Amino acid sequence: MTMADFPKRVVFREEGAREGFQSEARIIDTADKVRLIDALSSTGVSLLQVASFVHPKWVPQMADAEAVVAQIKMVDGVRYFGAYLNEQGLDRALATGRLKQYGVLTQYCSESYAKKNVNRSNAEIVATFPRLCQRYRALGLDIYGIIIAAFGSNYDGDVEPASVLAAVDQFVRTAAEQGFTYERIVLADSFGWANPRQIIGVIAAIRERYPDLLIGLHLHDTRGTGMANFYAGLSVGVSYFDTAIGGMGGSPFATAAAGNIPTEDAAFLCAEIGIATGLDIDKLIECVKLAEEIVGHPLPGKLARGGSLTAFRRQRG
């Protein structure tokens, strides 16, 4: 492994305002959600997930999704979009008239989690792909695939690389049958089971079979391996990651899952090893402090406490 294996530039999809807030027990005021999103818009982030269009019965925190979208100040160069679990959620997101949505195809490497999250088996989910693809193409949406619990789950245990490859095979077949190209396929460590060796091995196996497929990672830091897994992904050329300011996040349906890897920590590491992100680290630190003020408790990210090295280096000349 050499620095030649690392990407020259990395893109982060900021999820704090969606996955972060939805994991908070106290209902956050709409105005505070908008404040954080507006602050994040000034950090240089290019992909910003702002809300989740799910039934308020299941995720009460996201009941104000439309109100949030209506009030944010959109900045040129930032793609704002929302999460959804079904077509009703997509319809709600599109009806705002302000979001640039993705078409999402999802598979699960944990049947139990699929049942808990969307009340369907993975086979039932896959059966909807042809109709979904036709609708996404009719709407002109970019399509990406995501494999949930790709490295293990608290419900069904370890996941073998062969299971992940089978899901990727299914995605590739669907694209060939429906005549489109994925923007990317994301491997989600939804429960924080992954380790660096596993990350490298699974991605290598996918690349061996599909060398041109763009892979992304969605990492949780449940057991303290999030940043190590991030570095492992970088080391094999992954250039797309889901992150959350301050390490916010988790899932109401993924028991004991911690937050996503912190955007600011990941951006700092990239800067230190010479990988471009386009992000303003000082502004990210300000966003962490704002997020902590809003949620009323410390967040697990490290950079906001330790500080960037810029000031120290200036002092030393």
Secondary structure by P-SEA (a helix, b strand, c coil): ccccccccbbbbbccccccccccccccccaaaaaaaaaaaaacccccccccccccccccccccaaaaaaaccccccccccccccccaaaaaaaaacccccccbbbbbbccaaaaaaaccccaaaaaaaaaaaaaaaaaabbbbbbbbcccccccccccccaaaaaaaaaaaaaaaaaacccccbbbbbcccccccaaaaaaaaaaaaaacccbbbbbbccccccaaaaaaaaaaaacccbbbbbccbbbbbcccccccccccaaaaaaaaaaacccccccaaaaaaaaaaaaaaacccccccccccccaaaaaaaac
